[in-house]
Amino acid sequence: MDYEDLFVNAIKSSADFPIDVELDGYPDVLFDIVFNERIKPDEVQKITAALEKFFFRYNRWHFKPIHYISSMWGDPPEQINVFTVRIHIDFGSAMPTALLGAVKVIAKSEADIYRLILN
């Protein structure tokens, strides 16, 4: 098993919901967050607030920052369907562990998530 497989396995095992990982465009990653029920603004807010806090904390302590999270500064996440929102994160030249950190933050947000798709 190579490093990439180990990393993908670490991502997949970092939450109590299924995570599909297709990282062809890294460092640009689309987070498709599928909820158990129709999208509720307060559930989306839990995730966006957690990611915003993560972004500022990560960039404060790392020389190579995360460039962009699309849900910050008033941009609502893109609604894909009645159950799914998409958040685009440009990890720039940040360490790949930043991706794992973002996934863990989403998992700990206490939002009612059914599945996470990273592509």
C-alpha positions in Angstrom: 0.0 0.0 0.0 1.5 3.4 -1.0 1.3 6.7 0.7 -1.7 7.9 -1.4 -3.7 4.8 -0.4 -2.9 5.4 3.2 -4.0 9.0 3.0 -7.2 8.2 1.2 -7.9 5.5 3.9 -7.2 8.1 6.6 -9.8 10.5 5.0 -12.4 7.7 4.7 -12.0 6.7 8.3 -12.2 10.2 9.8 -16.0 10.4 9.9 -18.9 8.3 10.9 -20.5 8.7 7.5 -19.3 7.4 4.1 -16.7 9.5 2.2 -16.0 9.1 -1.5 -12.6 10.3 -2.5 -11.8 11.3 -6.1 -9.0 13.9 -5.9 -8.1 14.4 -9.6 -8.0 18.2 -9.3 -6.1 18.6 -6.0 -5.3 21.2 -4.7 -8.8 22.4 -5.8 -11.3 20.1 -4.1 -15.1 20.2 -4.4 -16.8 19.0 -1.2 -20.3 17.7 -2.1 -22.0 17.4 1.3 -25.1 15.2 1.2 -27.6 15.6 4.1 -29.9 13.0 5.5 -32.9 15.3 4.9 -33.6 18.3 2.7 -31.1 21.1 3.1 -31.7 23.2 6.2 -29.8 26.6 6.5 -28.8 25.9 10.1 -27.2 22.6 9.1 -25.2 24.3 6.3 -24.3 27.0 8.8 -22.7 24.5 11.2 -20.4 23.4 8.4 -19.5 26.8 7.0 -18.8 28.2 10.5 -16.5 25.2 11.3 -14.7 25.5 8.0 -14.2 29.3 8.4 -12.7 28.8 11.9 -10.5 26.0 10.5 -9.3 28.2 7.6 -8.2 31.1 9.9 -6.6 28.7 12.4 -4.7 26.8 9.8 -3.5 29.8 7.9 -2.3 31.5 11.1 0.0 28.6 12.0 1.2 27.5 8.5 3.6 29.2 6.1 1.8 27.8 3.0 -1.8 28.7 3.5 -5.1 27.5 2.2 -6.1 29.9 -0.5 -9.8 29.9 -0.6 -13.1 28.5 0.7 -16.0 29.4 -1.5 -18.6 29.6 1.4 -16.7 32.4 3.2 -17.4 36.1 2.9 -21.0 35.9 2.1 -21.0 33.3 -0.7 -23.5 30.6 0.2 -22.6 27.0 -0.8 -23.8 26.0 -4.2 -27.0 23.9 -4.0 -26.6 20.8 -6.2 -30.0 19.3 -5.3 -32.5 19.4 -2.4 -30.1 17.2 -0.3 -26.6 18.4 -1.4 -24.5 21.5 -1.2 -21.0 22.1 -2.7 -18.2 23.9 -1.2 -15.0 24.5 -3.2 -11.7 24.7 -1.3 -8.5 25.7 -3.0 -5.8 24.3 -0.8 -3.1 26.1 -2.7 0.3 25.0 -1.6 -1.0 23.9 1.9 0.1 20.5 3.1 -2.2 17.6 2.1 -3.0 17.1 5.8 -5.0 20.3 5.5 -7.5 18.3 3.4 -7.7 15.7 6.2 -8.2 18.5 8.7 -11.0 20.0 6.7 -12.8 16.7 6.5 -12.4 16.2 10.3 -13.8 19.6 10.9 -16.9 18.8 8.8 -17.3 15.5 10.6 -17.2 17.2 14.0 -19.6 20.0 13.0 -22.6 18.0 14.2 -24.4 18.6 11.0 -26.8 15.9 9.9 -24.6 14.5 7.0 -25.4 11.4 5.1 -22.3 11.3 2.8 -19.3 13.4 1.8 -18.0 13.3 -1.8 -14.6 14.8 -2.5 -13.8 15.5 -6.1 
